[in-house]
């Protein structure tokens, strides 16, 4: 995944592009580059490493002119290097790209046979040559782009400049996000909304198979076949300030602390407290799911952990049998889908390639799809039958925090509505479940108030090389998520395991040097979890307990006890997640890693 921006208008492009790329740097940071018109010539600047390297180069040697395009790269084809950085030039054409061209080797070989010389290892460069061939044949940039993209197989969002038309840029999309910002006498393009908010809130989303031609005063959208497309702009309500750190040292810490408000925003307008019921958005009104006999939950990464909790919620409250599958595996096993199955896909960005492929598989088989996602009008949201937005606001840090807890909140709402519709939850039970949800933001805020203790614990155990996380039942996914957060941002090897499975292998790893984080709320399996904890103690493990029930029996065996407020069993995973997020954050800070942009990772994986 990469970040792309473009600007056409009366202002100098470079400052606008650099500012936009800073909003998108979480999407890729192994190299960066800009291109802009100056005296009817497109000049290109590229640097290896983070955006600051490019910004420093531009201070020493400014790049003037307009229009312009900019890019931050997360490598797919070709190692991080200046020659592989974007923009790529071929003849009169300069281009940036996000995605993967699956048939690029075939295209590259054909281009080389026609005398074209490749200067990089990337799949992107072939696109610039294909478009330049059409430009050299006399086609305008928009027509040249439409003709060239028909040869491409894979996913891509591209923005193109040509020295033959210095007043415009062209964008095209297939299975990779791109959004156009509409200004006053100027227009913008980007791979994500935050890059545009400083300049405009009026946006157009390109759909797959569409090309946009942008000048300072006009945006024209057509299909790949040249058919005109008319689409009304949408107004984005996010404030640009929400994409800033707000006084926190890192975006990750800011987003951890935003969780009480994010949870409020997720439930806002959706709960009927007196009726003990839920009123979800639009076409999720009462009666929408009466024909459903089974649910399949699909996601990747942190969202997959949310689905594991969602399985407990939906089976417990709605009585529907549930399966959970990885997006990357789902379509390759010929899944059993039918109109009586509900496919629930969960994605923060709404652009995750594997999850999007699962949506397409379901649509082909007549299976209704409910998307739980954060980004309005994202690809997954547009393709789903129903959408349940989390309204968490921009999440800039690569490691997901508030997206996860709001996904759990949304799945709780979904399970409760299904339970009420199916008669599995009585009005009295519903009122109790809703009341617990209403108090949840306060409990999360209380858990955040214990950060100082967690920071001290992080410094005590921050030099560990391996950490084991254990949990049971609905909180086993919390152990998985805690381990993922630690490994993502601190680079410590961490593994989440069902506590009852520990004796079937992982117990061999436990020694006096290994911290073992045990998630042990006072629930139906408390005594079972306590037995597992004592097994760890007998082997010398350094036990860190995360619990809503501090007690002498826990303090007798634990090296550290991190306590959270108590709530009902189905909401406990949200509260228990908070100290694990803070623990991972403070361990990473102690170890001096790049918290917001951990190595080798990107915010959303929009290529397979």
HUCORQUI-V698394 format. One record per run of one state. SS is the DSSP state (@ for helix, = for strand, . for the rest). FROM is the first residue (numbers start at 1). LEN is the number of residues. If there is no record, write none. Layout:
BEGIN
ss=SS from=FROM len=LEN
ss=SS from=FROM len=LEN
END
This chain:
BEGIN
ss=. from=1 len=2
ss== from=3 len=6
ss=. from=9 len=4
ss=@ from=13 len=15
ss=. from=28 len=3
ss== from=31 len=8
ss=. from=39 len=2
ss== from=41 len=8
ss=. from=49 len=2
ss=@ from=51 len=10
ss=. from=61 len=7
ss== from=68 len=6
ss=. from=74 len=14
ss== from=88 len=3
ss=. from=91 len=2
ss== from=93 len=9
ss=. from=102 len=2
ss=@ from=104 len=10
ss=. from=114 len=10
ss=@ from=124 len=13
ss=. from=137 len=4
ss=@ from=141 len=9
ss=. from=150 len=4
ss== from=154 len=9
ss=. from=163 len=6
ss== from=169 len=7
ss=. from=176 len=3
ss== from=179 len=4
ss=. from=183 len=4
ss== from=187 len=4
ss=. from=191 len=2
ss=@ from=193 len=3
ss=. from=196 len=6
ss== from=202 len=4
ss=. from=206 len=4
ss== from=210 len=6
ss=. from=216 len=2
ss== from=218 len=6
ss=. from=224 len=4
ss== from=228 len=2
ss=. from=230 len=4
ss== from=234 len=2
ss=. from=236 len=4
ss=@ from=240 len=4
ss=. from=244 len=7
ss=@ from=251 len=7
ss=. from=258 len=1
ss=@ from=259 len=9
ss=. from=268 len=3
ss== from=271 len=2
ss=. from=273 len=4
ss== from=277 len=2
ss=. from=279 len=3
ss=@ from=282 len=3
ss=. from=285 len=9
ss== from=294 len=6
ss=. from=300 len=2
ss=@ from=302 len=17
ss=. from=319 len=2
ss== from=321 len=6
ss=@ from=327 len=7
ss=. from=334 len=7
ss== from=341 len=7
ss=. from=348 len=5
ss=@ from=353 len=12
ss=. from=365 len=3
ss== from=368 len=6
ss=. from=374 len=5
ss=@ from=379 len=5
ss=. from=384 len=2
ss== from=386 len=4
ss=. from=390 len=12
ss=@ from=402 len=20
ss=. from=422 len=5
ss=@ from=427 len=22
ss=. from=449 len=2
ss=@ from=451 len=11
ss=. from=462 len=4
ss== from=466 len=6
ss=. from=472 len=1
ss=@ from=473 len=18
ss=. from=491 len=2
ss== from=493 len=6
ss=@ from=499 len=6
ss=. from=505 len=1
ss=@ from=506 len=4
ss=. from=510 len=5
ss== from=515 len=5
ss=. from=520 len=6
ss=@ from=526 len=12
ss=. from=538 len=4
ss== from=542 len=6
ss=. from=548 len=4
ss=@ from=552 len=4
ss=. from=556 len=4
ss== from=560 len=4
ss=. from=564 len=8
ss=@ from=572 len=20
ss=. from=592 len=17
END
